[in-house]
Amino acid sequence: TNEKRREEKHGKLRANLLTAILPTARYPQAAHRRYIINLMQRFDLCFPAEGENDVFIVSDLLVDKTPDLSAWDAKACVVFRYDYPVLPHGILPRFISKTHTMSDDKDRWRSGVVVVKDGAEALVRADYDTNVVEIWVRGGHKDARRALLTIIRCKFDEIHGRFKELNPGESVAVPGFDHRVTTAR
C-alpha cells in the first residue's frame, strides 16, 4: 500500500525519481527537476537528507505514527501551546523543514518532531483534532531552554505570517503545575 511504502521511505525523495514522477513533456530537463526541488525547499516542503547526496525529506510524507513519548513528562517541562481556530495541516511539516538541522538523529513524524540545541530539547507536536500545537521544553540550563523556545516561536511566527488571519492563541504552563497562563501578543 502507499502508506507502507511511505513508512519504508521515511519521507525520502530521491531527486532522480522526479523523472518518473513528473511528466517528461512538461519537465524534460534535469534543470526543470532541480527547479522543482528548489521551489519545494523555498516553501519549506522538503529539506536535504543528512549524509545523503541528492536525497530530500518531504516532511508531509513522514510516517504518520507517533513514536513512544513516555519519557516526556509535561510536569518536568516548560509547556508552550498554540491554540488555533483551525490548525492548517501545513504548519508542522513546514516547522520540521525549517528546523531540520536541529532534529538530525531525533524523532520526526508527520505531526511532530524533537529538536535540540545547547543541551535543551523540545518536543513539538500538533493535535489536529483539538487544533493545538504543544511545545514541551526540557533539559539543559534554563537559559538554554529559554533560547530553544525562542527559536521555536520565531520559526512559528515566520510560518504564521504566511497564513492570513491565523492568529493562534498562546499560553504557557509553569513546570510542576497543571494550570496555564495565557500570554499576550
Backbone as CSV, one residue per row, in Angstrom:
resi,resn,N_x,N_y,N_z,CA_x,CA_y,CA_z,C_x,C_y,C_z
1,THR,0.844,-1.195,0.000,0.000,0.000,0.000,0.880,1.245,0.000
2,ASN,0.266,2.366,-0.342,1.008,3.638,-0.348,1.527,4.003,1.031
3,GLU,0.714,3.765,2.087,1.128,4.097,3.449,2.354,3.276,3.853
4,LYS,2.367,1.985,3.500,3.508,1.134,3.833,4.760,1.605,3.094
5,ARG,4.620,1.928,1.805,5.753,2.444,1.038,6.276,3.741,1.640
6,ARG,5.363,4.596,2.073,5.740,5.870,2.684,6.547,5.625,3.955
7,GLU,6.097,4.672,4.785,6.803,4.372,6.031,8.189,3.811,5.752
8,GLU,8.319,2.975,4.724,9.611,2.394,4.383,10.598,3.464,3.937
9,LYS,10.116,4.500,3.294,10.989,5.544,2.764,11.248,6.660,3.766
10,HIS,10.505,6.730,4.866,10.672,7.764,5.888,10.624,9.174,5.301
11,GLY,9.764,9.362,4.308,9.594,10.678,3.703,10.671,11.053,2.701
12,LYS,11.567,10.126,2.383,12.690,10.437,1.486,12.262,10.454,0.023
13,LEU,12.795,11.417,-0.690,12.571,11.551,-2.122,13.926,11.687,-2.800
14,ARG,14.232,10.772,-3.685,15.478,10.871,-4.462,15.200,11.787,-5.644
15,ALA,16.048,12.791,-5.820,15.843,13.782,-6.879,15.718,13.122,-8.247
16,ASN,16.485,12.050,-8.500,16.416,11.406,-9.816,15.082,10.701,-10.060
17,LEU,14.301,10.443,-9.003,12.985,9.827,-9.178,11.954,10.815,-9.715
18,LEU,12.281,12.104,-9.687,11.356,13.091,-10.245,11.124,12.833,-11.730
19,THR,12.099,12.202,-12.380,11.939,11.852,-13.800,10.730,10.944,-13.982
20,ALA,10.548,10.004,-13.073,9.426,9.069,-13.169,8.121,9.700,-12.688
21,ILE,8.215,10.674,-11.800,7.019,11.278,-11.204,6.447,12.393,-12.080
22,LEU,7.325,13.263,-12.575,6.876,14.427,-13.342,6.708,14.089,-14.817
23,PRO,5.729,14.689,-15.468,5.551,14.441,-16.907,6.764,14.945,-17.702
24,THR,7.361,14.050,-18.475,8.583,14.381,-19.222,8.347,15.473,-20.257
25,ALA,7.166,15.528,-20.843,6.887,16.551,-21.855,6.951,17.948,-21.240
26,ARG,6.502,18.062,-20.018,6.476,19.382,-19.369,7.795,19.701,-18.665
27,TYR,8.472,18.668,-18.129,9.730,18.848,-17.402,10.801,17.950,-18.015
28,PRO,11.263,18.262,-19.237,12.164,17.353,-19.945,13.606,17.358,-19.440
29,GLN,14.048,18.421,-18.828,15.458,18.535,-18.480,15.672,18.448,-16.974
30,ALA,16.869,18.026,-16.609,17.239,17.927,-15.197,17.126,19.287,-14.510
31,ALA,17.389,20.367,-15.253,17.296,21.718,-14.675,15.874,22.018,-14.199
32,HIS,14.884,21.525,-14.948,13.492,21.722,-14.543,13.190,20.969,-13.251
33,ARG,13.727,19.761,-13.146,13.509,18.963,-11.949,14.194,19.610,-10.747
34,ARG,15.381,20.137,-10.964,16.114,20.828,-9.895,15.334,22.064,-9.445
35,TYR,14.705,22.744,-10.395,13.880,23.910,-10.084,12.729,23.518,-9.146
36,ILE,12.109,22.376,-9.414,11.010,21.891,-8.571,11.512,21.645,-7.149
37,ILE,12.655,20.981,-7.016,13.234,20.721,-5.684,13.539,22.042,-4.984
38,ASN,14.154,22.984,-5.703,14.476,24.297,-5.106,13.214,25.018,-4.650
39,LEU,12.169,24.922,-5.434,10.893,25.542,-5.078,10.307,24.888,-3.818
40,MET,10.371,23.568,-3.760,9.879,22.858,-2.576,10.670,23.264,-1.325
41,GLN,11.974,23.429,-1.467,12.790,23.863,-0.329,12.443,25.292,0.074
42,ARG,12.247,26.156,-0.907,11.927,27.560,-0.630,10.638,27.698,0.180
43,PHE,9.665,26.828,-0.090,8.389,26.889,0.617,8.344,25.909,1.792
44,ASP,9.531,25.468,2.238,9.668,24.609,3.420,8.866,23.317,3.309
45,LEU,8.831,22.751,2.111,8.127,21.492,1.906,9.070,20.296,1.960
46,CYS,10.378,20.552,1.835,11.366,19.479,1.925,12.703,20.061,2.353
47,PHE,13.628,19.164,2.700,14.983,19.569,3.073,15.941,18.430,2.742
48,PRO,17.237,18.737,2.597,18.201,17.690,2.238,18.312,16.642,3.340
49,ALA,18.359,15.370,2.963,18.560,14.290,3.931,20.014,14.321,4.383
50,GLU,20.227,14.254,5.667,21.564,14.302,6.246,22.417,13.137,5.738
51,GLY,23.585,13.464,5.195,24.538,12.440,4.777,24.187,11.705,3.490
52,GLU,23.180,12.169,2.767,22.805,11.510,1.513,22.819,12.531,0.386
53,ASN,23.378,12.134,-0.729,23.515,13.033,-1.864,22.256,13.003,-2.735
54,ASP,21.718,14.174,-3.024,20.550,14.312,-3.896,19.311,13.562,-3.392
55,VAL,19.197,13.482,-2.058,18.027,12.883,-1.421,17.435,13.952,-0.510
56,PHE,16.113,14.064,-0.545,15.417,15.086,0.232,14.333,14.429,1.072
57,ILE,14.034,15.019,2.203,12.950,14.530,3.044,11.770,15.471,2.873
58,VAL,10.654,14.918,2.479,9.413,15.674,2.325,8.651,15.503,3.639
59,SER,8.585,16.573,4.429,8.017,16.499,5.779,6.600,15.960,5.801
60,ASP,5.826,16.308,4.795,4.436,15.866,4.766,4.305,14.384,4.407
61,LEU,5.427,13.737,4.042,5.412,12.311,3.719,6.067,11.470,4.811
62,LEU,6.395,12.085,5.953,6.950,11.327,7.065,5.898,10.351,7.587
63,VAL,6.331,9.384,8.370,5.392,8.398,8.913,4.334,9.107,9.749
64,ASP,3.147,8.537,9.759,2.019,9.129,10.458,1.889,8.574,11.874
65,LYS,2.833,7.746,12.291,2.772,7.081,13.587,3.628,7.832,14.599
66,THR,3.030,8.179,15.733,3.741,8.871,16.802,4.657,7.874,17.508
67,PRO,5.932,8.234,17.708,6.845,7.327,18.416,6.505,7.270,19.907
68,ASP,7.182,6.424,20.645,6.979,6.309,22.087,7.482,7.592,22.758
69,LEU,6.569,8.303,23.387,6.916,9.566,24.054,6.789,9.450,25.572
70,SER,6.802,8.229,26.101,6.583,8.022,27.526,7.679,8.648,28.400
71,ALA,8.854,8.912,27.832,9.936,9.538,28.600,9.707,11.040,28.803
72,TRP,8.730,11.587,28.119,8.429,13.015,28.244,7.362,13.208,29.324
73,ASP,7.664,14.045,30.315,6.734,14.348,31.401,6.432,15.838,31.374
74,ALA,5.194,16.184,31.089,4.806,17.597,30.968,5.127,18.381,32.235
75,LYS,5.033,17.743,33.403,5.283,18.463,34.664,6.758,18.808,34.855
76,ALA,7.632,18.166,34.097,9.060,18.458,34.185,9.507,19.392,33.059
77,CYS,8.561,19.871,32.279,8.876,20.690,31.105,8.196,22.052,31.207
78,VAL,8.762,23.003,30.482,8.025,24.226,30.194,7.150,23.859,28.999
79,VAL,5.851,24.078,29.112,4.926,23.702,28.043,4.313,24.967,27.465
80,PHE,4.602,25.210,26.200,4.038,26.340,25.474,3.021,25.783,24.502
81,ARG,1.944,26.512,24.298,0.849,25.981,23.481,0.291,27.053,22.552
82,TYR,0.066,26.647,21.295,-0.661,27.472,20.336,-2.047,26.855,20.159
83,ASP,-3.089,27.665,20.328,-4.469,27.231,20.078,-4.959,27.925,18.815
84,TYR,-5.318,27.139,17.816,-5.739,27.665,16.520,-7.252,27.548,16.366
85,PRO,-7.875,28.514,15.673,-9.292,28.340,15.325,-9.452,27.073,14.467
86,VAL,-8.554,26.918,13.498,-8.422,25.712,12.680,-6.929,25.557,12.420
87,LEU,-6.389,24.368,12.697,-4.959,24.130,12.512,-4.694,23.621,11.100
88,PRO,-4.091,24.453,10.232,-3.783,24.000,8.869,-2.765,22.857,8.899
89,HIS,-2.952,21.866,8.058,-2.067,20.702,8.051,-0.646,21.033,7.622
90,GLY,-0.412,22.170,7.000,0.932,22.529,6.566,1.819,23.121,7.642
91,ILE,1.271,23.432,8.801,2.047,24.109,9.851,3.213,23.243,10.338
92,LEU,2.942,22.022,10.799,4.008,21.186,11.350,5.015,20.739,10.302
93,PRO,4.590,20.302,9.105,5.603,19.953,8.102,6.539,21.123,7.777
94,ARG,6.014,22.324,7.721,6.880,23.488,7.463,7.849,23.705,8.629
95,PHE,7.352,23.550,9.851,8.227,23.716,11.012,9.342,22.666,10.987
96,ILE,9.002,21.431,10.670,10.000,20.364,10.614,11.065,20.697,9.568
97,SER,10.639,21.207,8.422,11.600,21.578,7.376,12.482,22.740,7.818
98,LYS,11.884,23.741,8.446,12.649,24.925,8.871,13.691,24.588,9.942
99,THR,13.431,23.562,10.751,14.311,23.249,11.875,15.042,21.919,11.688
100,HIS,15.127,21.441,10.457,15.662,20.098,10.225,17.060,19.893,10.771
101,THR,17.905,20.913,10.800,19.261,20.719,11.321,19.249,20.507,12.833
102,MET,18.174,20.908,13.489,18.055,20.730,14.937,17.429,19.380,15.300
103,SER,16.990,18.624,14.299,16.335,17.345,14.592,17.039,16.152,13.956
104,ASP,18.254,16.358,13.435,19.004,15.226,12.885,19.172,14.172,13.976
105,ASP,18.947,12.918,13.631,19.051,11.787,14.556,18.024,11.826,15.689
106,LYS,16.984,12.609,15.551,15.902,12.660,16.539,14.612,12.178,15.875
107,ASP,13.584,11.984,16.695,12.299,11.535,16.151,11.657,12.624,15.309
108,ARG,11.193,12.206,14.140,10.388,13.056,13.255,9.230,12.216,12.760
109,TRP,8.051,12.759,12.801,6.890,12.107,12.213,5.997,13.194,11.672
110,ARG,4.945,12.834,10.982,4.171,13.825,10.245,3.596,14.924,11.135
111,SER,3.244,14.598,12.373,2.630,15.616,13.233,3.512,16.012,14.409
112,GLY,4.820,15.712,14.320,5.682,16.099,15.427,7.153,15.899,15.145
113,VAL,7.954,16.445,16.071,9.402,16.372,15.927,10.037,16.680,17.291
114,VAL,11.244,16.154,17.500,12.052,16.516,18.661,13.234,17.311,18.126
115,VAL,13.429,18.519,18.670,14.550,19.371,18.262,15.455,19.616,19.467
116,VAL,16.748,19.820,19.205,17.720,20.031,20.286,18.617,21.220,19.965
117,LYS,19.071,21.861,21.048,20.034,22.959,20.906,20.679,23.208,22.267
118,ASP,21.998,23.176,22.307,22.770,23.507,23.512,22.311,22.766,24.765
119,GLY,22.026,21.477,24.628,21.665,20.657,25.782,20.188,20.663,26.137
120,ALA,19.426,21.553,25.559,17.974,21.574,25.777,17.314,20.857,24.606
121,GLU,16.169,20.259,24.857,15.424,19.618,23.780,13.952,19.941,23.921
122,ALA,13.281,19.897,22.782,11.851,20.224,22.763,11.104,19.201,21.931
123,LEU,9.959,18.834,22.442,9.002,18.002,21.728,7.951,18.956,21.174
124,VAL,7.820,18.976,19.857,6.858,19.868,19.199,5.881,18.972,18.450
125,ARG,4.599,19.056,18.812,3.637,18.186,18.138,2.288,18.860,17.973
126,ALA,1.632,18.460,16.896,0.322,19.014,16.555,-0.759,17.989,16.875
127,ASP,-1.880,18.495,17.355,-3.070,17.673,17.536,-4.148,18.300,16.661
128,TYR,-4.389,17.676,15.512,-5.331,18.248,14.543,-6.782,18.099,14.988
129,ASP,-7.051,17.198,15.923,-8.413,17.046,16.437,-8.798,18.205,17.350
130,THR,-7.807,18.717,18.106,-8.090,19.825,19.034,-7.560,21.165,18.533
131,ASN,-6.906,21.180,17.350,-6.349,22.407,16.753,-5.307,23.056,17.649
132,VAL,-4.393,22.235,18.164,-3.379,22.694,19.108,-1.997,22.229,18.662
133,VAL,-0.997,23.087,18.858,0.407,22.684,18.769,0.990,22.913,20.155
134,GLU,1.589,21.846,20.717,2.235,21.960,22.019,3.738,21.819,21.854
135,ILE,4.460,22.584,22.674,5.915,22.574,22.672,6.345,22.294,24.108
136,TRP,6.981,21.156,24.337,7.465,20.778,25.652,8.983,20.920,25.637
137,VAL,9.516,21.765,26.488,10.961,22.027,26.514,11.532,21.529,27.832
138,ARG,12.650,20.790,27.740,13.286,20.245,28.945,14.802,20.198,28.768
139,GLY,15.505,19.885,29.873,16.944,19.659,29.843,17.747,20.941,29.769
140,GLY,19.057,20.758,29.887,19.954,21.907,29.788,19.718,22.941,30.871
141,HIS,20.389,24.042,30.766,20.257,25.172,31.679,19.001,25.960,31.323
142,LYS,18.445,26.696,32.262,17.202,27.433,31.970,17.389,28.424,30.825
143,ASP,18.594,28.998,30.685,18.840,29.907,29.559,18.808,29.155,28.232
144,ALA,19.306,27.905,28.231,19.270,27.082,27.009,17.831,26.726,26.667
145,ARG,17.025,26.409,27.676,15.611,26.106,27.426,14.890,27.330,26.878
146,ARG,15.156,28.479,27.489,14.529,29.728,27.036,14.946,30.051,25.605
147,ALA,16.234,29.885,25.299,16.737,30.174,23.947,16.103,29.231,22.920
148,LEU,15.970,27.955,23.267,15.356,26.997,22.343,13.893,27.353,22.098
149,LEU,13.166,27.689,23.147,11.760,28.070,22.972,11.648,29.342,22.126
150,THR,12.562,30.265,22.302,12.560,31.498,21.494,12.766,31.177,20.013
151,ILE,13.713,30.292,19.714,13.960,29.889,18.326,12.703,29.253,17.740
152,ILE,12.100,28.347,18.488,10.902,27.648,18.020,9.779,28.641,17.750
153,ARG,9.562,29.564,18.674,8.491,30.540,18.497,8.764,31.451,17.307
154,CYS,10.028,31.808,17.077,10.374,32.637,15.901,10.050,31.894,14.609
155,LYS,10.352,30.593,14.564,10.038,29.800,13.364,8.526,29.741,13.162
156,PHE,7.771,29.564,14.247,6.309,29.549,14.118,5.789,30.916,13.684
157,ASP,6.385,31.995,14.182,5.970,33.333,13.742,6.147,33.485,12.231
158,GLU,7.288,32.982,11.698,7.528,33.031,10.249,6.449,32.257,9.499
159,ILE,6.130,31.077,10.002,5.122,30.233,9.350,3.753,30.885,9.438
160,HIS,3.406,31.387,10.618,2.097,32.026,10.796,1.926,33.218,9.863
161,GLY,3.030,33.904,9.558,2.982,35.060,8.673,2.514,34.723,7.265
162,ARG,2.638,33.462,6.875,2.214,33.032,5.533,0.730,32.686,5.459
163,PHE,0.081,32.617,6.613,-1.337,32.272,6.655,-2.118,33.501,7.108
164,LYS,-2.967,33.997,6.246,-3.725,35.207,6.536,-4.703,34.989,7.694
165,GLU,-4.678,35.911,8.652,-5.602,35.932,9.784,-5.638,34.634,10.573
166,LEU,-4.492,33.997,10.789,-4.443,32.755,11.556,-4.588,33.035,13.053
167,ASN,-3.800,33.967,13.574,-3.864,34.455,14.953,-4.120,33.387,16.015
168,PRO,-3.206,32.448,16.216,-3.429,31.444,17.259,-3.294,32.066,18.651
169,GLY,-4.034,31.518,19.603,-3.857,31.914,20.998,-2.573,31.291,21.515
170,GLU,-1.953,31.917,22.514,-0.710,31.414,23.069,-0.854,31.293,24.579
171,SER,-0.330,30.201,25.133,-0.344,30.034,26.581,0.872,29.231,26.999
172,VAL,1.224,29.351,28.275,2.367,28.620,28.821,1.956,28.004,30.153
173,ALA,2.409,26.773,30.386,2.186,26.107,31.670,3.488,26.172,32.457
174,VAL,3.399,26.498,33.718,4.571,26.583,34.572,4.963,25.164,34.994
175,PRO,6.276,24.811,34.941,6.688,23.452,35.309,6.181,23.069,36.701
176,GLY,5.666,21.846,36.819,5.178,21.343,38.093,3.737,21.693,38.388
177,PHE,3.102,22.483,37.510,1.717,22.880,37.715,0.894,22.515,36.487
178,ASP,-0.390,22.321,36.681,-1.268,21.972,35.570,-1.954,23.181,34.954
179,HIS,-1.973,24.321,35.655,-2.705,25.471,35.117,-1.889,26.189,34.055
180,ARG,-2.589,26.914,33.206,-1.946,27.635,32.113,-2.137,29.134,32.315
181,VAL,-1.139,29.861,31.867,-1.195,31.311,31.884,-1.210,31.760,30.428
182,THR,-2.223,32.512,30.050,-2.290,33.000,28.676,-1.325,34.160,28.507
183,THR,-0.618,34.136,27.395,0.327,35.221,27.113,-0.293,36.192,26.143
184,ALA,0.031,37.447,26.328,-0.484,38.481,25.415,0.424,38.557,24.206
185,ARG,-0.116,38.908,23.070,0.643,39.085,21.822,1.207,40.467,21.772
